[in-house]
Amino acid sequence: METGKLIRELRIKKGMTQEELADLTELSARTIQRIENGEVDPRAYTLQMIAKALEVDFSIFTGDESIEDEDVKDFNKRNWLALIHLSGLLPLFFPTIIIWNRKKAEIKEITDHYYSVISFQLTNLLVIIGGIWIFYVTKKPILILIFLLFGGFQAISNTLKVINGKPYKYYSLFKDKNSRKGPALK
């Protein structure tokens, strides 16, 4: 938001007129009007006086709010990356593919995560098929249950790691350089 518009918005929220703000800042009402209309860029000292009069932090005018925007973007990235890892719980590829396809243009890192999760899902699918064959031969479902629990634990563990920006790792039968890559966000 432009500085002048922000000042106008804050002044109106405080219920002040331009004249009242001018009196509190030792500026003229015309100067306040010109700042709010974007005709002039106020100096740092002027902004400090206006911030004091409006009872707001000076940093609101210096662009530090972009740091908050970056934090929100980082939070959203981590959530989408975590969601793609959580989709690896079951060997159903469609949720993973849909998430990746929807966010690949916005989140650069998502492709690396996508390949890791797909590789993990393929491994789980092969293990489940092998487990079904072992169950058919031995009539003991314990191996299938162990592999399913291990896979679920691994997917949830990696989801939590990605949310916290830590490195993730999958055990996979397929060569995947991405799963050892490091932090979720570069």
TORPA-4810 file (N, C-alpha, C, O; in nm, 3 decimals):
<nodes>
NODE_1_0.085_-0.118_0.000_0.000_0.000_0.000_0.089_0.123_0.000_0.192_0.127_0.068_M
NODE_2_0.049_0.223_-0.076_0.125_0.347_-0.082_0.121_0.417_0.054_0.022_0.407_0.127_E
NODE_3_0.227_0.486_0.086_0.240_0.551_0.217_0.126_0.649_0.243_0.068_0.650_0.351_T
NODE_4_0.095_0.731_0.143_-0.011_0.830_0.161_-0.146_0.768_0.189_-0.219_0.813_0.276_G
NODE_5_-0.178_0.664_0.115_-0.306_0.595_0.136_-0.310_0.530_0.274_-0.414_0.529_0.340_K
NODE_6_-0.196_0.475_0.316_-0.188_0.413_0.447_-0.208_0.517_0.557_-0.278_0.492_0.655_L
NODE_7_-0.146_0.634_0.540_-0.162_0.741_0.639_-0.307_0.785_0.646_-0.362_0.804_0.755_I
NODE_8_-0.371_0.800_0.530_-0.512_0.841_0.527_-0.598_0.737_0.599_-0.685_0.771_0.679_R
NODE_9_-0.573_0.609_0.570_-0.651_0.502_0.630_-0.633_0.500_0.783_-0.731_0.486_0.856_E
NODE_10_-0.510_0.515_0.829_-0.484_0.516_0.973_-0.545_0.639_1.040_-0.598_0.630_1.151_L
NODE_11_-0.538_0.752_0.973_-0.595_0.876_1.028_-0.747_0.863_1.043_-0.804_0.902_1.145_R
NODE_12_-0.810_0.806_0.941_-0.956_0.790_0.945_-0.995_0.690_1.054_-1.095_0.711_1.123_I
NODE_13_-0.919_0.584_1.068_-0.947_0.486_1.175_-0.938_0.550_1.312_-1.013_0.512_1.403_K
NODE_14_-0.848_0.646_1.328_-0.834_0.716_1.456_-0.940_0.824_1.475_-0.953_0.882_1.582_K
NODE_15_-1.016_0.850_1.368_-1.121_0.951_1.375_-1.067_1.093_1.371_-1.129_1.184_1.425_G
NODE_16_-0.953_1.112_1.309_-0.889_1.244_1.301_-0.915_1.310_1.168_-0.933_1.244_1.065_M
NODE_17_-0.918_1.439_1.171_-0.922_1.515_1.046_-0.778_1.544_1.006_-0.685_1.522_1.083_T
NODE_18_-0.760_1.594_0.884_-0.625_1.631_0.840_-0.571_1.745_0.925_-0.451_1.751_0.953_Q
NODE_19_-0.658_1.834_0.965_-0.615_1.947_1.047_-0.567_1.900_1.185_-0.467_1.950_1.236_E
NODE_20_-0.638_1.805_1.244_-0.598_1.754_1.376_-0.462_1.683_1.366_-0.376_1.699_1.453_E
NODE_21_-0.444_1.605_1.260_-0.316_1.538_1.240_-0.205_1.641_1.218_-0.093_1.625_1.268_L
NODE_22_-0.236_1.744_1.144_-0.138_1.850_1.119_-0.096_1.917_1.250_0.022_1.944_1.270_A
NODE_23_-0.192_1.944_1.339_-0.160_2.007_1.467_-0.068_1.918_1.552_0.023_1.967_1.618_D
NODE_24_-0.093_1.787_1.549_-0.012_1.694_1.628_0.129_1.673_1.572_0.220_1.634_1.644_L
NODE_25_0.146_1.700_1.444_0.275_1.674_1.379_0.352_1.801_1.347_0.465_1.793_1.298_T
NODE_26_0.295_1.915_1.373_0.357_2.043_1.342_0.377_2.062_1.192_0.467_2.133_1.149_E
NODE_27_0.292_1.996_1.113_0.291_2.013_0.968_0.167_2.092_0.932_0.076_2.108_1.014_L
NODE_28_0.163_2.141_0.811_0.042_2.211_0.768_-0.060_2.110_0.719_-0.025_2.000_0.677_S
NODE_29_-0.186_2.149_0.724_-0.293_2.061_0.674_-0.273_2.035_0.525_-0.302_1.926_0.476_A
NODE_30_-0.222_2.134_0.453_-0.196_2.118_0.310_-0.088_2.012_0.287_-0.097_1.934_0.192_R
NODE_31_0.015_2.008_0.372_0.120_1.907_0.359_0.063_1.768_0.383_0.095_1.674_0.310_T
NODE_32_-0.021_1.755_0.485_-0.086_1.626_0.512_-0.170_1.585_0.390_-0.167_1.470_0.348_I
NODE_33_-0.242_1.679_0.336_-0.326_1.652_0.218_-0.240_1.606_0.100_-0.275_1.509_0.032_Q
NODE_34_-0.129_1.673_0.076_-0.041_1.636_-0.035_0.023_1.499_-0.014_0.040_1.423_-0.109_R
NODE_35_0.059_1.467_0.111_0.115_1.334_0.141_0.011_1.226_0.114_0.039_1.126_0.049_I
NODE_36_-0.111_1.247_0.165_-0.218_1.149_0.148_-0.256_1.130_0.001_-0.294_1.019_-0.038_E
NODE_37_-0.247_1.234_-0.078_-0.280_1.224_-0.220_-0.164_1.170_-0.304_-0.179_1.149_-0.425_N
NODE_38_-0.051_1.148_-0.241_0.064_1.094_-0.312_0.138_1.196_-0.395_0.215_1.160_-0.484_G
NODE_39_0.117_1.324_-0.367_0.184_1.430_-0.443_0.329_1.447_-0.399_0.413_1.492_-0.476_E
NODE_40_0.357_1.412_-0.273_0.492_1.422_-0.220_0.525_1.295_-0.142_0.436_1.230_-0.087_V
NODE_41_0.653_1.262_-0.137_0.699_1.152_-0.054_0.757_1.212_0.073_0.855_1.286_0.068_D
NODE_42_0.698_1.180_0.187_0.747_1.240_0.312_0.884_1.185_0.351_0.917_1.070_0.323_P
NODE_43_0.961_1.268_0.417_1.092_1.226_0.467_1.073_1.141_0.592_0.964_1.134_0.649_R
NODE_44_1.181_1.076_0.632_1.176_0.985_0.747_1.131_1.058_0.874_1.051_1.006_0.951_A
NODE_45_1.183_1.178_0.895_1.145_1.253_1.015_0.995_1.284_1.015_0.928_1.274_1.119_Y
NODE_46_0.942_1.322_0.900_0.799_1.350_0.888_0.718_1.225_0.917_0.617_1.230_0.988_T
NODE_47_0.762_1.112_0.864_0.692_0.986_0.890_0.697_0.948_1.037_0.601_0.893_1.091_L
NODE_48_0.809_0.978_1.103_0.819_0.950_1.246_0.718_1.033_1.324_0.653_0.983_1.416_Q
NODE_49_0.706_1.160_1.287_0.608_1.247_1.356_0.466_1.197_1.331_0.385_1.193_1.424_M
NODE_50_0.435_1.158_1.208_0.301_1.109_1.174_0.274_0.978_1.249_0.165_0.959_1.303_I
NODE_51_0.373_0.889_1.253_0.356_0.762_1.324_0.329_0.786_1.472_0.244_0.720_1.532_A
NODE_52_0.401_0.881_1.531_0.380_0.913_1.673_0.241_0.969_1.695_0.173_0.932_1.792_K
NODE_53_0.198_1.056_1.607_0.066_1.117_1.621_-0.046_1.014_1.603_-0.149_1.022_1.669_A
NODE_54_-0.025_0.920_1.514_-0.126_0.816_1.488_-0.114_0.697_1.583_-0.194_0.604_1.578_L
NODE_55_-0.011_0.702_1.668_0.015_0.597_1.767_0.034_0.460_1.701_-0.026_0.360_1.741_E
NODE_56_0.119_0.459_1.596_0.155_0.335_1.529_0.307_0.327_1.524_0.376_0.426_1.543_V
NODE_57_0.357_0.208_1.497_0.501_0.188_1.486_0.551_0.248_1.356_0.488_0.232_1.251_D
NODE_58_0.664_0.316_1.362_0.723_0.381_1.245_0.751_0.281_1.133_0.744_0.316_1.015_F
NODE_59_0.782_0.157_1.169_0.818_0.056_1.069_0.705_0.026_0.972_0.729_-0.029_0.864_S
NODE_60_0.584_0.061_1.009_0.472_0.037_0.918_0.487_0.118_0.789_0.433_0.081_0.685_I
NODE_61_0.560_0.228_0.796_0.580_0.313_0.678_0.709_0.281_0.602_0.728_0.329_0.490_F
NODE_62_0.797_0.202_0.661_0.928_0.178_0.600_0.935_0.053_0.514_1.041_0.020_0.461_T
NODE_63_0.823_-0.016_0.500_0.825_-0.134_0.414_0.853_-0.262_0.489_0.867_-0.366_0.425_G
NODE_64_0.862_-0.261_0.621_0.887_-0.382_0.697_0.767_-0.476_0.694_0.779_-0.593_0.731_D
NODE_65_0.652_-0.426_0.650_0.537_-0.515_0.639_0.559_-0.620_0.531_0.491_-0.722_0.529_E
NODE_66_0.654_-0.596_0.440_0.685_-0.697_0.339_0.746_-0.821_0.402_0.734_-0.931_0.347_S
NODE_67_0.810_-0.805_0.516_0.863_-0.920_0.588_0.748_-1.008_0.633_0.756_-1.131_0.626_I
NODE_68_0.640_-0.945_0.680_0.522_-1.023_0.720_0.463_-1.095_0.600_0.421_-1.210_0.611_E
NODE_69_0.459_-1.028_0.483_0.408_-1.092_0.363_0.493_-1.213_0.326_0.440_-1.317_0.286_D
NODE_70_0.624_-1.200_0.339_0.714_-1.313_0.311_0.691_-1.427_0.408_0.697_-1.544_0.370_E
NODE_71_0.664_-1.394_0.535_0.635_-1.498_0.633_0.508_-1.573_0.598_0.501_-1.695_0.612_D
NODE_72_0.407_-1.501_0.552_0.282_-1.565_0.511_0.305_-1.653_0.389_0.253_-1.764_0.383_V
NODE_73_0.382_-1.605_0.291_0.412_-1.685_0.172_0.490_-1.810_0.210_0.463_-1.919_0.159_K
NODE_74_0.587_-1.795_0.300_0.667_-1.909_0.346_0.577_-2.010_0.417_0.592_-2.131_0.397_D
NODE_75_0.487_-1.962_0.499_0.393_-2.049_0.570_0.305_-2.125_0.472_0.282_-2.245_0.488_F
NODE_76_0.254_-2.055_0.370_0.171_-2.121_0.269_0.250_-2.224_0.189_0.199_-2.333_0.160_N
NODE_77_0.374_-2.191_0.153_0.458_-2.287_0.082_0.476_-2.414_0.164_0.460_-2.525_0.113_K
NODE_78_0.510_-2.395_0.289_0.532_-2.511_0.376_0.406_-2.595_0.389_0.412_-2.718_0.394_R
NODE_79_0.292_-2.530_0.395_0.167_-2.604_0.405_0.140_-2.687_0.280_0.100_-2.803_0.290_N
NODE_80_0.164_-2.629_0.162_0.143_-2.704_0.038_0.243_-2.817_0.025_0.209_-2.927_-0.018_W
NODE_81_0.367_-2.791_0.063_0.468_-2.897_0.057_0.434_-3.008_0.157_0.452_-3.126_0.127_L
NODE_82_0.386_-2.970_0.274_0.346_-3.071_0.372_0.227_-3.152_0.321_0.221_-3.273_0.342_A
NODE_83_0.135_-3.086_0.254_0.018_-3.156_0.200_0.059_-3.259_0.095_0.002_-3.368_0.089_L
NODE_84_0.155_-3.225_0.012_0.199_-3.321_-0.090_0.266_-3.440_-0.023_0.255_-3.553_-0.072_I
NODE_85_0.337_-3.418_0.087_0.397_-3.530_0.160_0.290_-3.613_0.231_0.299_-3.736_0.236_H
NODE_86_0.191_-3.547_0.284_0.082_-3.619_0.351_0.003_-3.704_0.252_-0.053_-3.807_0.289_L
NODE_87_-0.002_-3.660_0.128_-0.072_-3.738_0.025_-0.001_-3.870_-0.003_-0.057_-3.959_-0.066_S
NODE_88_0.123_-3.883_0.045_0.197_-4.006_0.027_0.160_-4.116_0.125_0.217_-4.225_0.119_G
NODE_89_0.064_-4.090_0.214_0.022_-4.191_0.310_-0.027_-4.319_0.243_0.002_-4.429_0.289_L
NODE_90_-0.099_-4.303_0.137_-0.152_-4.419_0.064_-0.098_-4.417_-0.078_-0.068_-4.310_-0.131_L
NODE_91_-0.085_-4.531_-0.139_-0.034_-4.532_-0.277_-0.140_-4.490_-0.379_-0.158_-4.556_-0.481_P
NODE_92_-0.209_-4.382_-0.349_-0.304_-4.323_-0.444_-0.234_-4.202_-0.505_-0.206_-4.104_-0.436_L
NODE_93_-0.207_-4.210_-0.632_-0.124_-4.107_-0.696_-0.201_-3.981_-0.732_-0.141_-3.874_-0.747_F
NODE_94_-0.333_-3.991_-0.746_-0.410_-3.876_-0.795_-0.402_-3.753_-0.706_-0.383_-3.644_-0.758_F
NODE_95_-0.416_-3.765_-0.572_-0.403_-3.642_-0.491_-0.266_-3.576_-0.507_-0.256_-3.454_-0.516_P
NODE_96_-0.161_-3.657_-0.510_-0.026_-3.604_-0.523_-0.010_-3.532_-0.657_0.046_-3.422_-0.663_T
NODE_97_-0.059_-3.593_-0.763_-0.048_-3.534_-0.896_-0.130_-3.405_-0.906_-0.085_-3.307_-0.965_I
NODE_98_-0.249_-3.406_-0.847_-0.335_-3.287_-0.853_-0.270_-3.171_-0.778_-0.267_-3.059_-0.828_I
NODE_99_-0.219_-3.198_-0.658_-0.154_-3.092_-0.579_-0.034_-3.036_-0.656_-0.017_-2.915_-0.668_I
NODE_100_0.050_-3.126_-0.707_0.169_-3.082_-0.779_0.131_-2.999_-0.902_0.189_-2.893_-0.926_W
NODE_101_0.035_-3.048_-0.980_-0.006_-2.979_-1.102_-0.063_-2.841_-1.072_-0.043_-2.747_-1.149_N
NODE_102_-0.133_-2.829_-0.961_-0.197_-2.703_-0.926_-0.095_-2.599_-0.877_-0.113_-2.479_-0.900_R
NODE_103_0.010_-2.644_-0.808_0.102_-2.550_-0.743_0.242_-2.543_-0.805_0.326_-2.467_-0.757_K
NODE_104_0.268_-2.620_-0.911_0.405_-2.623_-0.966_0.451_-2.489_-1.021_0.571_-2.462_-1.021_K
NODE_105_0.361_-2.406_-1.067_0.400_-2.275_-1.119_0.430_-2.176_-1.006_0.511_-2.084_-1.022_A
NODE_106_0.365_-2.194_-0.892_0.381_-2.101_-0.781_0.496_-2.137_-0.688_0.566_-2.049_-0.637_E
NODE_107_0.516_-2.268_-0.666_0.614_-2.313_-0.568_0.723_-2.391_-0.639_0.702_-2.505_-0.681_I
NODE_108_0.838_-2.329_-0.653_0.948_-2.387_-0.729_0.991_-2.522_-0.671_1.020_-2.615_-0.747_K
NODE_109_0.995_-2.534_-0.539_1.046_-2.654_-0.473_0.952_-2.774_-0.481_0.993_-2.886_-0.452_E
NODE_110_0.828_-2.752_-0.520_0.729_-2.859_-0.511_0.760_-2.976_-0.604_0.720_-3.089_-0.575_I
NODE_111_0.829_-2.953_-0.714_0.861_-3.061_-0.807_0.955_-3.162_-0.743_0.937_-3.282_-0.760_T
NODE_112_1.055_-3.115_-0.671_1.145_-3.206_-0.600_1.068_-3.291_-0.500_1.090_-3.412_-0.490_D
NODE_113_0.981_-3.228_-0.426_0.900_-3.300_-0.327_0.806_-3.399_-0.396_0.786_-3.511_-0.347_H
NODE_114_0.752_-3.358_-0.508_0.660_-3.443_-0.584_0.730_-3.573_-0.626_0.675_-3.682_-0.607_Y
NODE_115_0.851_-3.561_-0.683_0.924_-3.680_-0.726_0.956_-3.772_-0.607_0.950_-3.894_-0.619_Y
NODE_116_0.991_-3.713_-0.495_1.019_-3.794_-0.376_0.896_-3.871_-0.330_0.904_-3.989_-0.299_S
NODE_117_0.783_-3.803_-0.326_0.659_-3.867_-0.279_0.613_-3.974_-0.377_0.572_-4.082_-0.335_V
NODE_118_0.620_-3.946_-0.507_0.579_-4.046_-0.607_0.669_-4.169_-0.597_0.620_-4.282_-0.604_I
NODE_119_0.798_-4.149_-0.582_0.892_-4.261_-0.568_0.857_-4.343_-0.444_0.858_-4.466_-0.447_S
NODE_120_0.826_-4.274_-0.336_0.787_-4.340_-0.211_0.657_-4.419_-0.230_0.644_-4.531_-0.182_F
NODE_121_0.560_-4.358_-0.299_0.433_-4.427_-0.322_0.451_-4.551_-0.409_0.388_-4.654_-0.383_Q
NODE_122_0.535_-4.542_-0.511_0.561_-4.660_-0.595_0.626_-4.772_-0.513_0.592_-4.889_-0.529_L
NODE_123_0.719_-4.735_-0.427_0.781_-4.834_-0.340_0.677_-4.899_-0.251_0.674_-5.022_-0.236_T
NODE_124_0.591_-4.817_-0.190_0.486_-4.872_-0.104_0.392_-4.964_-0.182_0.351_-5.068_-0.130_N
NODE_125_0.359_-4.927_-0.303_0.272_-5.011_-0.385_0.336_-5.147_-0.411_0.270_-5.250_-0.400_L
NODE_126_0.465_-5.147_-0.446_0.535_-5.273_-0.468_0.543_-5.356_-0.340_0.528_-5.478_-0.344_L
NODE_127_0.567_-5.291_-0.227_0.573_-5.362_-0.099_0.437_-5.421_-0.065_0.429_-5.534_-0.016_V
NODE_128_0.331_-5.348_-0.090_0.196_-5.399_-0.062_0.166_-5.520_-0.151_0.111_-5.620_-0.105_I
NODE_129_0.201_-5.509_-0.278_0.178_-5.623_-0.369_0.259_-5.744_-0.322_0.208_-5.855_-0.320_I
NODE_130_0.386_-5.722_-0.283_0.467_-5.831_-0.229_0.410_-5.886_-0.101_0.411_-6.007_-0.078_G
NODE_131_0.359_-5.797_-0.016_0.297_-5.840_0.109_0.172_-5.923_0.086_0.146_-6.019_0.158_G
NODE_132_0.094_-5.885_-0.013_-0.026_-5.962_-0.047_0.015_-6.102_-0.094_-0.050_-6.200_-0.060_I
NODE_133_0.120_-6.110_-0.173_0.167_-6.240_-0.220_0.215_-6.325_-0.102_0.185_-6.444_-0.093_W
NODE_134_0.292_-6.261_-0.010_0.339_-6.334_0.109_0.220_-6.379_0.194_0.219_-6.491_0.246_I
NODE_135_0.120_-6.293_0.208_-0.001_-6.329_0.283_-0.072_-6.446_0.218_-0.119_-6.537_0.286_F
NODE_136_-0.078_-6.444_0.086_-0.144_-6.554_0.012_-0.072_-6.686_0.037_-0.135_-6.791_0.050_Y
NODE_137_0.062_-6.680_0.045_0.140_-6.802_0.065_0.139_-6.845_0.212_0.119_-6.963_0.240_V
NODE_138_0.159_-6.752_0.305_0.176_-6.787_0.447_0.050_-6.771_0.531_0.042_-6.827_0.640_T
NODE_139_-0.046_-6.696_0.483_-0.170_-6.664_0.555_-0.144_-6.583_0.683_-0.223_-6.588_0.777_K
NODE_140_-0.032_-6.509_0.686_0.002_-6.425_0.801_0.009_-6.279_0.754_0.097_-6.243_0.675_K
NODE_141_-0.083_-6.195_0.801_-0.089_-6.056_0.755_0.009_-5.962_0.824_0.012_-5.843_0.794_P
NODE_142_0.089_-6.013_0.914_0.175_-5.926_0.995_0.273_-5.844_0.911_0.298_-5.728_0.943_I
NODE_143_0.329_-5.901_0.804_0.424_-5.826_0.723_0.358_-5.707_0.653_0.416_-5.598_0.647_L
NODE_144_0.238_-5.728_0.602_0.166_-5.616_0.539_0.143_-5.506_0.641_0.164_-5.388_0.611_I
NODE_145_0.099_-5.542_0.760_0.072_-5.442_0.863_0.199_-5.367_0.903_0.195_-5.246_0.921_L
NODE_146_0.310_-5.437_0.916_0.436_-5.372_0.952_0.477_-5.272_0.844_0.516_-5.159_0.875_I
NODE_147_0.469_-5.312_0.718_0.507_-5.222_0.609_0.413_-5.101_0.599_0.457_-4.990_0.572_F
NODE_148_0.283_-5.125_0.619_0.189_-5.013_0.614_0.215_-4.915_0.728_0.212_-4.793_0.707_L
NODE_149_0.240_-4.966_0.847_0.269_-4.878_0.960_0.399_-4.801_0.939_0.406_-4.681_0.968_L
NODE_150_0.502_-4.868_0.887_0.628_-4.802_0.860_0.611_-4.692_0.755_0.663_-4.581_0.770_F
NODE_151_0.538_-4.723_0.648_0.514_-4.622_0.543_0.435_-4.504_0.594_0.466_-4.390_0.562_G
NODE_152_0.331_-4.531_0.675_0.251_-4.423_0.732_0.333_-4.336_0.825_0.324_-4.213_0.823_G
NODE_153_0.415_-4.400_0.908_0.503_-4.325_0.998_0.600_-4.237_0.919_0.623_-4.122_0.955_F
NODE_154_0.655_-4.292_0.814_0.752_-4.218_0.733_0.686_-4.097_0.666_0.744_-3.988_0.663_Q
NODE_155_0.565_-4.115_0.612_0.495_-4.004_0.546_0.461_-3.894_0.647_0.479_-3.776_0.618_A
NODE_156_0.411_-3.932_0.763_0.374_-3.832_0.865_0.500_-3.764_0.919_0.499_-3.642_0.940_I
NODE_157_0.605_-3.839_0.942_0.730_-3.783_0.991_0.786_-3.681_0.892_0.829_-3.572_0.932_S
NODE_158_0.786_-3.715_0.764_0.838_-3.622_0.663_0.748_-3.500_0.647_0.796_-3.391_0.620_N
NODE_159_0.618_-3.519_0.665_0.526_-3.405_0.661_0.561_-3.306_0.771_0.568_-3.185_0.746_T
NODE_160_0.584_-3.356_0.891_0.619_-3.268_1.002_0.755_-3.201_0.980_0.773_-3.085_1.016_L
NODE_161_0.849_-3.274_0.923_0.980_-3.215_0.893_0.967_-3.101_0.794_1.030_-2.996_0.810_K
NODE_162_0.886_-3.122_0.690_0.869_-3.018_0.588_0.802_-2.895_0.648_0.840_-2.782_0.616_V
NODE_163_0.702_-2.915_0.733_0.636_-2.801_0.797_0.736_-2.718_0.877_0.728_-2.596_0.880_I
NODE_164_0.831_-2.786_0.941_0.930_-2.717_1.022_1.054_-2.675_0.944_1.150_-2.624_1.003_N
NODE_165_1.054_-2.698_0.812_1.166_-2.655_0.728_1.291_-2.739_0.744_1.401_-2.692_0.716_G
NODE_166_1.275_-2.862_0.787_1.389_-2.951_0.808_1.402_-3.048_0.691_1.307_-3.066_0.615_K
NODE_167_1.520_-3.110_0.676_1.539_-3.207_0.567_1.448_-3.329_0.584_1.420_-3.373_0.696_P
NODE_168_1.404_-3.382_0.473_1.319_-3.502_0.475_1.392_-3.613_0.401_1.481_-3.588_0.320_Y
NODE_169_1.353_-3.737_0.431_1.416_-3.850_0.364_1.316_-3.964_0.357_1.250_-3.998_0.455_K
NODE_170_1.305_-4.022_0.238_1.222_-4.140_0.218_1.311_-4.259_0.186_1.415_-4.245_0.122_Y
NODE_171_1.269_-4.375_0.231_1.334_-4.499_0.191_1.257_-4.551_0.071_1.137_-4.578_0.079_Y
NODE_172_1.328_-4.565_-0.040_1.261_-4.600_-0.164_1.345_-4.699_-0.243_1.468_-4.699_-0.234_S
NODE_173_1.277_-4.783_-0.319_1.346_-4.877_-0.408_1.398_-4.806_-0.532_1.486_-4.857_-0.601_L
NODE_174_1.343_-4.688_-0.560_1.379_-4.613_-0.678_1.482_-4.507_-0.641_1.474_-4.448_-0.533_F
NODE_175_1.576_-4.484_-0.729_1.679_-4.384_-0.702_1.613_-4.246_-0.704_1.549_-4.207_-0.802_K
NODE_176_1.630_-4.176_-0.594_1.569_-4.044_-0.582_1.666_-3.950_-0.513_1.683_-3.956_-0.391_D
NODE_177_1.730_-3.865_-0.590_1.827_-3.771_-0.533_1.760_-3.665_-0.448_1.826_-3.603_-0.365_K
NODE_178_1.630_-3.642_-0.467_1.562_-3.534_-0.397_1.535_-3.563_-0.251_1.532_-3.470_-0.169_N
NODE_179_1.514_-3.690_-0.215_1.474_-3.719_-0.079_1.586_-3.693_0.021_1.561_-3.689_0.142_S
NODE_180_1.708_-3.674_-0.025_1.818_-3.643_0.065_1.861_-3.497_0.047_1.968_-3.456_0.094_R
NODE_181_1.778_-3.422_-0.018_1.815_-3.288_-0.063_1.840_-3.190_0.050_1.931_-3.109_0.040_K
NODE_182_1.763_-3.195_0.154_1.784_-3.100_0.262_1.657_-3.027_0.295_1.548_-3.083_0.284_G
NODE_183_1.669_-2.902_0.337_1.553_-2.829_0.384_1.442_-2.821_0.280_1.466_-2.821_0.159_P
NODE_184_1.321_-2.814_0.332_1.205_-2.807_0.245_1.204_-2.680_0.162_1.163_-2.681_0.046_A
NODE_185_1.249_-2.571_0.221_1.251_-2.443_0.150_1.393_-2.393_0.138_1.469_-2.396_0.235_L
NODE_186_1.428_-2.348_0.020_1.564_-2.300_-0.002_1.575_-2.155_0.031_1.682_-2.096_0.019_K
</nodes>
